[in-house]
Amino acid sequence: MIPMVDLKKQYQLLKSEMDEQLQQVFDATQFILGPNVMAFEKEAAAYLKVKHALSCASGTDALHLALRAAGIKEGDEVITSTFTFIATAEAICYVGATPVFVDIDPKTFNLDPELVAQAITPRTRAIIPVHLFGQPANMPALMALAKQHKLITIEDCAQSFGAAVNGTMTGSFGIAGCHSFFPSKNLGCYGDGGMVTTDDDKLAADIRVLRNHGSQQRYHHDVIGYNSRLDEIQAAILRVKLRHIDTFNRERRRAAHTYSRLLAGSVITPFEDGIGNHVYHQYTVLTPKRDAIMQKLTAAQIANAIYYPIPLHRQKAFQHDYADISLPISEKVASECMSLPIYPELTDEQIGTIVNTIKSAL
Ligand SMILES: *Cc1c(COP(=O)(O)O)cnc(C)c1O
């Protein structure tokens, strides 16, 4: 049995460090906005080379808090990729704005800057590039567009913790970077968690207040905010894992490159553009023989999944507004993509078994 991600194996490897940190949290019994949260925010900001890191309850909340603090509201249009997890678009809807779905580059699966340019209207206020599967979006082109049209850029970094473009970390390009610590993400905690990164002092101050019931001083509420905080237990876990994130991402790249070498010619393997440091949250291939491959893998007890089977403009939740819109590249990719197990602890021997199973289906 080979899972998509092996959290048990990772815990066993980190157990002594992890158990010691957790015991300290239990002994201190300060569970909300305590010393581990403050320390984690400092350490994460230093790692990502940003001025501020504000933790919160999930990646979805990070997007919501960033959009609200950036002043995005009803009547505004926000451009994002149609080929992403629903949370990217949900957050846009939470602030009353309208998601405008744009098609992707068929090689990187990320927003195509030329199509973004065509989608800009007088009501466009922001762009949310998603660094899908750990592959950085084309930030040089998107940031240039944003500058030219005076748009706000908020990055969805839920799948790209540690990825960089020419050495600049994802999450440090736009006014805000939104991160998720869902357990299976590259940097994952043992529950839900998220974080906004920013160099903007005002945005940071506003998010700090919004995440804690609109309150700066206890029982004094300046605005209607939310209960959206990372807890001490999760922060302690993340501090341990942050020490290993470069190793985790290096091992993901090693696994991906082994796959790509062995699968070349059998399926379309992931593209690397040479300027971005892909951190392989997912290892996703394209093949017209998807059904046959998935059947063989499942029969051999090798996990496999489709990320994502339906682009957002085709989801029932958005059917009302997008029924007549066709975004052909995303539709084609959604019909041929499949993701294989990938995690730092995946061995070359396991990859060999997976590849042989795939080849037996072709
Ligand atoms: C996981 C994910 C999110 C949401 O993060 P949660 O922590 O699960 O709320 C947002 N966008 C993308 C692209 C994701 O993969």
The ligand as a Tripos MOL2 file, in Angstrom:
@<TRIPOS>MOLECULE
LIG
   15    15     1     0     0
SMALL
NO_CHARGES

@<TRIPOS>ATOM
      1 C1         -5.5210   23.9120    0.5060 C.3       1 LIG1
      2 C2         -5.7840   25.0750   -0.3680 C.ar      1 LIG1
      3 C3         -6.4740   26.2070    0.0900 C.ar      1 LIG1
      4 C4         -7.1930   26.2870    1.4060 C.3       1 LIG1
      5 O1         -6.4430   25.9790    2.5140 O.3       1 LIG1
      6 P1         -7.1910   25.4080    3.8220 P.3       1 LIG1
      7 O2         -6.1100   25.5090    4.8560 O.co2     1 LIG1
      8 O3         -7.5850   24.0000    3.5330 O.co2     1 LIG1
      9 O4         -8.3360   26.2820    4.1300 O.co2     1 LIG1
     10 C5         -6.5750   27.3050   -0.7510 C.ar      1 LIG1
     11 N1         -6.0720   27.2700   -1.9890 N.ar      1 LIG1
     12 C6         -5.4230   26.1940   -2.4830 C.ar      1 LIG1
     13 C7         -4.8690   26.2440   -3.8650 C.3       1 LIG1
     14 C8         -5.2750   25.0450   -1.6890 C.ar      1 LIG1
     15 O5         -4.6530   23.9830   -2.1840 O.3       1 LIG1
@<TRIPOS>BOND
     1     1     2 1
     2     2     3 ar
     3     2    14 ar
     4     3     4 1
     5     3    10 ar
     6     4     5 1
     7     5     6 1
     8     6     7 2
     9     6     8 1
    10     6     9 1
    11    10    11 ar
    12    11    12 ar
    13    12    13 1
    14    12    14 ar
    15    14    15 1
@<TRIPOS>SUBSTRUCTURE
     1 LIG1         1 GROUP 0 **** ****
